[in-house]
Amino acid sequence: MAGRLRLPSRPRDDARMTLIEHLDELRSRIIKIGAVFILATIVAWFFRVDIFNLLLEPAQGQLQGKLYVTSVAEQFVSDMKLALYVAFVITIPVLLYQVWAFVAPAVGDLGRVFTYILITLASSLFIAGIAFGYIFVVPVGVKFLLSWAPDRYDTIITPTNYMAFVTRFLLACGIVFELPAATYVAAKLELIDASLLKKYRKHAIVVNTIIAAAITPSPDPFSMLLLAVPLVGMYEVSILIARYVNPTTEVTAHELARDEEDHDEGEMDEAEEDPAEDGDDHPENGHERDL
């Protein structure tokens, strides 16, 4: 059974593989990823109009379903970028699998079942992050920013600016939702546990805020907060995942603390019992017994 769960399908001895063999395997996996990406780009090109309308939906109230171009080739370039963006999202599961299959032998024999769980979890979380951003974050951010001071500004948005803002925001949300998957791997490798994540919760809030400011496509603080809130929420989810995947460390800590408390209580009880035992040997007590 353990042999069937081993990853990759053919045994690979990293200690005996030469640099050329490693590079050859890396090249093979990159070619597979590239082939899937090109195929997904071709398919997405035929749905470019639907993709355009879908991404424009959060700003329909402000832009009336139309964007303005300022150069001759901007329309074509924008459609090509949309096709590439969708192809990248579609290729994510293949990319994750090929990367993990390449590095997995270096971190130990974790099994094919673990690989399938990891790829499914990471891909699902990435898609869930994009969906969350599209439904909740992007509409709020776009509405707030495009509605700012309409009496002083006329809104003329180009496809280059709008699509870059939306796609980068959605990608940022997808990356944010990958935190539980990274926690799952680290907990499985016993690198972290729930007690460690709880200990550095306050530090993580500050770091997550800085990360949100770094990956947010817009420099305004409102967009940063929209991304920082789910990032902090994903950190709390990661604590639950670490507790589920690697519960032994936290349980052991509680048991040690409880044993220390029991030991201290036992010593206190013995200290209280000692005077009574000494009193039994006192002459007066013996005289009373004789009476």
Secondary structure, 3 states (H helix, E strand, C coil): CCCCCCCCCCCCCCCCCCHHHHHHHHHHHHHHHHHHHHHHHHHHHCCHHHHHHHHHHHHHHHHCCCCCCCCCCHHHHHHHHHHHHHHHHHHHHHHHHHHHHHHHHHHCCCCHHHHHHHHHHHHHHHHHHHHHHHHHHHHHHHHHHHCCCCCCCCCCCCHHHHHHHHHHHHHHHHHHCCHHHHHHHHHHCCCCCHHHHHHCHHHHHHHHHHHHHHHCCCCCHHHHHHHHHHHHHHHHHHHHHHHHHCCHHHHHHHHHHHHHHHHHHHHHHHHHHHHHHHHHCCHHHHHHHHC
